[in-house]
Amino acid sequence: MSFKRLDPEDFLVSVDSVTATAWSTNSPALTAFYTSSATSTNDAYYKNVYQTASGETGAAVQFALSYGNKQGSGSANFNDSVPGVSPTRTVYGQFRNLIYGDENASFNFGGTTSDDFWAINVERARYKEHLLKGTFNLTLTNGSDTVKLTDNSGLVSTDTYLDCGRVYQLISGSNGTAYTGTGYSPNQGSYGLFLPDIGAIILNPLAVSESIGVTPSRTSDSDGQNISLIYNAITNGASFQLNSEETVTSDYVFVRARNAEFNYSENPSFISGSTGDVLYSQFINSPQSYVTTVGFYNDTNDLVAVAKLSKPLTKDFTKEALIRVKLDF
């Protein structure tokens, strides 16, 4: 076994972006949507959406839908003696704190404020580090009316941040750019917010209603089936495209074997076990070895990493080798 100390210039750190689809179907587009037929106490807060019938083998949650209202409208009160305190108010407060970090903040959609919203939460197991901007494409359909939404990441030169991380406006367009102009709705601002760092999409009901006529019920102390309204619009649109992204840091190590190095082997077939002499005289002045493994040791001689070559590398005095080892972490 031969050792050689690595120099600082033998190390290089590289950062790469790895992308993948957000859906368990391994397809960029989800075209079929299913909910569970079983009732649950969570139904007032959110509904999970699957890629196939929830009872089938392989069914997995892809995302969840919820509706939030500042006044608590659109759902039954927890207690009839306490008006306005309901699941929709709870959802509104949770998302407000998560996104803005301020219990007094208002949801702003491209200059238009709204007291309610629909939320799409991508299942955490579906994406890597965060959602990939520019890949969000969602079609909403109601009857003969359709709107295709994307984020506006392709139109902005500087990212905007909220308490939850990066934020982009939802617009009418595809793959991060608008069909025309800013892509906002005619009178109600943007169609919502794209929040890639927390895996959430917030829809602006005012803009959605103006474009395709899907309007949430804002009746107090009453279940308005608002989650079902947006679920039907997504189902009828039959197209939800989204990818995820992960930043992978790689450490490249360049191992150099110069012509006079690593030519002799300590393999028992190469030397005498009793005397340590080279068994074959032709290998004394013209040795030849075969490099198969590179081991990395720390200063206390502990083996910390091993790299295997795809095939043995022939080494003698007439050859020099440069082996690049990639360590991902």
Secondary structure by P-SEA (a helix, b strand, c coil): cbbbbbccccbbbbbbbbbbbccccccccccbbbbbcccccccccbbbbbcccccccccccccccbbbbcccccccccccccccccaaaaaaaaaaaaacccccccccccccccccbbbbbccccccccccccccbbbbbbcccbbbbbbbccccccbbbbccccbbbbbcccccccccccccccccccccbbbbcccbbbbbcaaaaaaccccccccccccccaaaaaaaaaaaaaccccbbbbbbbbbbbbbbbbccccccccccccccccccccccccccccbbbbbbcbbbbbcccccccbbbbbcccccccccbbbbbbbbbcc
